[in-house]
Amino acid sequence: METTGGLDIQAKKKTEYHTPAEQTRPGLVFTPAVDIYETDKEITLLADMPGVKAEDINIDLKDNTLTIMGQVESPKKKEEVDIFMEYRIGNYFRKFTLSEMIDQGKIEAGIKDGVLKLVLPKIEKAAPRKITVTID
Amino acid sequence: MFIKRISGWPSTNWESPFEEVERMRRQLALLGERVKNGRSNEQFSGVYPLCNITEDPNNYYLRAELPGLKPEDLTISVTGDSFSISGERKIKVEGADVKYHRKEREAGKFSRIINLPGQIDVEKVEARSVQGVLTVNLPKSGSTKPRQIAIKCA
């Protein structure tokens, strides 16, 4: 099912990410807009990261902290001169804390048309094992 | 000098004690303007999609970030000096069994017309979309291109 509600889309300025730590790479950093939804089995994350190539995405999951990073190269050629600028170009960075245990080995990630899709399968809860006590 | 010190006003003008405040207000306004305009001269129309236009001697380049849009979701047309884009951004809505934690990505229809800074060659316009970034190549028409003029000696 695809819906848009027929409403007009609103233009939004990119939100700049203010790093608490000093950056090692120069340039601007933005927080991508995301959708996160959860089912019994998995958590899915969709992030708008236009201009990011598959090889320039870095996903890290450590101690329940999920970090997504995307590097963007300016599409401008050397001889191009700016004449009208409405949006700025920069890298993407965002951090999330996950409350569920994730099966690290089964994480799936893909990017298509500038949208990152991340599927994080939850660790299946161990089925309770019945232990029968035998009496000698 | 003595009066100024005991009264505590930082201003040298005893007659108008708010002069210093006024001066600060002016400087802050100036600073605000400089931050607003000076930084990468960014403009904001608030109309989706936001576009950047650049140029080189032969072309104008219009770029827009349209993540998740397929070429068939977009309609682009050009006239001699204007560019128009319209379409719809569709986002798949998951079923009732899913629980949303964040829903920041927006869907909807859009339509925008941009006046170009000069005349373009309508026949040679090319558009492509890579990683959700649309780039439209708008070749300048003969009259818009800079022409170098040789200076003749008398």
Interface residues (C-beta under 8 A of the other chain):
Chain A: M1 E2 T3 T4 G5 G6 L7 D8 I9 Q10 A11 K12 K13 A33 V34 D35 I36 Y37 E38 T39 D40 I43 L46 D48 M49 P50 G51 V52 K53 P75 K76 K77 E79 E80 V81 D82 I83 F84 M85 E86 Y87 R88 I111 D113 G114 V115
Chain B: S40 N41 E42 Q43 F44 S45 G46 V47 Y48 P49 L50 C51 N52 I53 T54 E55 D56 P57 Y60 Y61 R63 E65 L66 P67 G68 L69 K70 E88 R89 K90 I91 K92 V93 E94 G95 D97 V98 K99 Y100 H101 R102 K103 E104 R105 E106 A107 G108 K109 F110 P117 S129 V130 Q131 G132 V133 T135
